[in-house]
């Protein structure tokens, strides 16, 4: 395994974890739990074991940091930060923990 591959793996896992966190915030503290579930499902793309399972079942694989993952990541961030009002939901979540 080369160094570039390790960096791509780490970036993929970290972004997947971020998307899971965003999905959980939207699921439990947002006004659209369906969007949270959608984000949780999209986050699976960034976890490498899911990619191996996908390759085994369908023969199709998504490259580690290919254009599909990058465009999907931009869409997720745009939808969460702009349209999904993520910061307002995080504030709501923090307020519920304080009470």
Secondary structure as UniProt FT lines:
FT   HELIX           3..29
FT   HELIX           33..43
FT   HELIX           44..46
FT   HELIX           48..58
FT   TURN            64..65
FT   HELIX           67..78
FT   HELIX           79..83
FT   HELIX           86..98
//
